Amino acid sequence: MTDILHIGSEVADALAAGDAVVALESTIFSTLGLPEPANRACFQRVVAALRRGGAVPALCGVLDGAAIVGADTAQVERLFEGSAKLAARDLSSAVAAKLQVGVTTVSATATLAAAAGIEVFATGGIGGVHRGAEHSGDVSADLEALARQPVVVVSAGVKAFLDVALTVERLETLGVTVLGWRTDRFPAFYVRDGGLGLSHTVDDGNQVAEALRAASVLGHRSGILVVNPIPGDAELDRAMIDEVVSKADDDARRAGMSGADVTPAVLAALVEATDSAVVPANIALAESNAAVAAEIAAALAQQR
């Protein structure tokens, strides 16, 4: 532990013992990700799913100028209220500027997980190539982080407002291995089938652990993206989602928004259009991803 990177005591003990640890981003649990009190309920269910699977949760963020991996109870409360969203590129400047509270996105969390020696990270959905990126160049830093950090990231595919086909193409270009968790279709957050097939599927955590170990031995240092479809009973209507997302995305662009600013605007529109049905869907997929991540982390720990 240093003045730049603080690893929580429970996480540090688990890592030293070779036990299962799963990193968590803090954006999804802040009000930037879900409204109160759903954000707290989501965190509680995700942590419970991890512990049931034998994994220690490691919530990440920046507090008082230090990067935190494994927030304690008081620190978690502060991150719930965080309003400064940090990508990987923002971490060093946030620490240098002694930022009081910063919540981490996928790219930042993957970076901190790798720095702490954590091999598995559970999130909701990753960022990717935005619609109209051929004109705007708007591509999430999450994809580059997946290519750079040797971490298994478990998600329900890409966020609903992104261009799924272009995102999958970019992942291939970057050399990121994509594994379908008991599916041969690439999911798109609120829907189980985003319209594209997958070349590689896995049925359990041991297969993912073996893939990560093989990648390390073979010198392929990219991360692995495990896509886990939203549970069937929580899936939303695809046509409705596409219609609302298209309009909200257009409205956000006309308002001058781009990149990370689009996400909360689209989520707000979906909450309104679906009479808040997207909130339990978000919680269900995050909890499901945590359970999968715990199984993978436990398999990796057993290998060690």
N, C-alpha and C positions, 0 to 999 in steps of 0.2 A: 504494500500500500504506500502511495506517495501523496504529495500535495496536489498532484494532477489527477491521478486515478485512485479512487477509493473503492476497495472491494469489501462488501459487507461481511461481517464475521461468519455468519452461517454459510454464505457462499464460499468464502475462503477456506473454511474447514472442509466443506464438501469437495472442493477442487483438490485440496491437499490429500484427501482420502481416496480420490478417484471415483467419487460418487456422481450420480446423475444430477446435472444442473441444466436449467433451461432459461435463457435470457428472454426478457420481455421488453418491448418498447413502452414508453410512457405516453406517447401522443394518444393512443387509442383509449387510454384510461383517463385522460384529461377531458375537460369540457370542449376541447378542440376536436375530440374524437366522438364522444357521446355526451348527451345532455345529462345533467344531474337529475335523479340519483342513479341513472342507468350506468354511468361510468363506474361508479363504485360497485354496483351489483356485478358488472362484467368482470372487474378485477377479482372480486371474491370467488366467482365461479371458475375463472381461469386458474387462480392459485389452488383452489380445491382440486381441480382436475389434475394439476401437476403433482400435487402431494399424493393423491390417490395412485398415481402412476409411479410413485417413488422418486420424484424429482424435486429438487430445491429450486424455487423461483428466484430469478435475479432481475428485478426491475431496474431499468437503466434510466439515467437522466443526468442533468447538471444542476448542482446546488452549491451556492456560495463559491463559485469559481472552481469547483472540482467535479470531474466526471465520476458518477456513482454507478457501480454495478452491484446490485443487491441492496436496494433501499430498505431501511428499517421502517417501523410503523410510523414514526413521526415524519420521516422523509417521504413516505408514500403519500401522506396527507398533503404535503406541500406540492408534490407533483400532480395531484388531482386538480390543483388550481392553476397549474402552469399555463401560460399563454404565449410563450416564446417557443416556436417549433424549430428544432435543430436538425439539419441534415449532417452528413459526415463532414462536409466542408466547413461547417459552422463550429465544430467542436473545439478546435484549437483557439479560435478567437473568443468563443464564449468563456473558456477557461481563463484565457489571458485577461479578459475584461472583467473577471470576477462576477459573471452573471449570477444573479440570485437563484432564479428558477428557470430551467430550460427543459422541455420535453423532447424526447428523441424519436425520430422517424425510423423507418426500416434501415436506411443507409447508415445512420448514426449508431443504431443499436447493433447492427452487424459488426461495425468497426469496434465498438466497445467490447462486444462479446469476444471477438478475436483477440483483442488486447489483453483480456482477462484470462484467456485460455478456455473459454466456453465454446463448445462445438455445436450447440443446438439453440435455435431461436424460434419462438412461436409468435406469430402476429395474426392480424386479420387478413388483409390483402396487401400485396405489394403495389408500389407505383410502377409506371411503365411509360409507354409511348402514348401521348395524348392524341386525341382526335385532331386532325388538321396539322399534325407535327411536320408534314412535308413543307408547310409554309412557315410555321412558328418555330420549329426546332425544339419544341417543348417535350423533353424526355426526362423522366425522373432519375435522380441520382441513385435510386435503389438498385437499378440494373447494373451500374458500374460497381457498386458495393458488393453485389452478389458475385461478380466476376473476380473481385480482388480478394475477398475474405473467405478463407476455408471453413465456412460455417454452413450447417444445414438449416435452411429457413423453411418453416412450415407455414403455408398460407392457403387461403381459399381461392387461389389464383390471383388475378389482377382486379383492381378496383373497378366498379361498375361503369365509370365514365370514360374508361380508356379504350384505345384501339387494341383489341385482343390479338388480332393477327400480326400487327406490326410489333407488338410487345414480344410475342413468341419468336418472331423473326430476329429481333434484336438480341434476345437471350441466346439464340443459336449462334449468332455472329460473335457474341462475347465469350462463347465457350462454356456457358452455364449449363450443367446437367439438370434436366427437368424430369422428375419422377412422379408419375401419377399414383396417388395412394388409393389402391384398389379401384382404379378407374383408368380407362384409356382415352378419356376426354379431358381437355383443358377447361377447368371451371372458371367462371367469371363472377366471383364473389357471391351475389345473391342468387345466382342460378348455377346448377350443377354442370351444365354443358355450355361452354362458351363458344361452341361452333367449330372447334379444332380438335383433331386427334393427337394422341401422344405416342411416341415411339417406345417409351420405357415405362413399365409399371412395377410397383412393389406391393407386397401383401402384408409385410410386417416390419418392425423396427430393425430386426437383424439384417434384412436385405439392405436397408439404408446405411446401417453401420458398416457393412461390408463394402458398399460402394464408396463411402467416404475414405475408408482405409485404403482401398485400391487406388483411389485418386491420389492419395498422398504418396504411396509407394511409386506410382507411375509418373509422379512429377506434375500432375494436373492440379494446380493450387486454387482453382476456382471453387466457389461454393456450390452447394447443391440445393435446388429448389424442389421441395416436396409439395405438390398441389393436392389439397384435400377438399373435396366438394362439400359445400354446406350441407348439413343434415337434411334429408328429404322432407321432413315435416316442417322445416323452417324455410324452404325454398320459396321465392317470390315469383310472380308471373313475369316471364321474360319480356313479353311485348309491352307490358305496362312500364317495367323498369327502363327499357330502351327509350320509350316515348318521353318519360319524365327526365331521364338523364340527358337526352339530346337537347331538350328545351332549356334545362338548367345550365348545361354546358355552354350553349349559345348565349344565354343571358349573362353568364359570368364573363365570357369573352368580350361581349359588348360593353360590359362594365369595366373592362381593362384588367381583369384578373388573369393570372397565369400560374402554372406550376402548383405549388402547395396551397395557394389561396383558393384554388378551384374546389378542392375536396370539401371543406366545410360548407361552401355554397351549395354544392350538389347534394350533400347529405341533408341540409336543411330543406331543400326542395322535395327530397324523397320522403322525409318525415311528414311534411305537410300533405303530399299527394297520397301517401299510403296510410294516413291516419295513424302514424307512428309505428307501423308494422315493421319498418326497417330496423328499429331499435332492437326488438327481440331477435331479429334475424342476425344482426351484428353480434349480439351476445352468444347466440347459439353457435355460430361459426368460429368465434374466438375460443369458446370452450372446447369445441371439437378439435380445433388445431392444437390446443394445449395438451389434450389427451394423446394425440398422435406424437407430438414432440416429446412428451414424457416417455413414451414407449421407445422412441429412437434413442433418447439420452440414456435410458436404462440399458439398452442393448450395447451402446458404446461403453458404458461403465463395466458391463459384464465382460466385454472383450478385453478391457484393461486389466 
